Amino acid sequence: MKKFLFFKRKTSGNIARERLKILLVADRMNFSSDLTERIQRDLIRCMSKYLELDEKGVHIQFEQPNKDKGSGTSYINAKIPVISMKQIR
């Protein structure tokens, strides 16, 4: 029965909660929402030179997993749906 939870549809509440978590992490890392949007636009623009992307499905997440342990390393996780490769000449 647990295997069906993997395919569970996301509700608007779950999506909002996930977005809030992203904003909180970005805020803790001193990333403004403007900077987050600019990074996302730049990534899309750069990758669009080589790939056809589903821009509505792009999801950028900022993480600092070991902040409580004193590690200052931050990570950017990007989920960017690729539709196809472009022909490069």
Helices and strands as residue ranges (DSSP letters): G 2-7, H 12-28, H 33-47, E 51-53, G 55-57, E 59-63, G 67-69, E 75-79, E 82-85
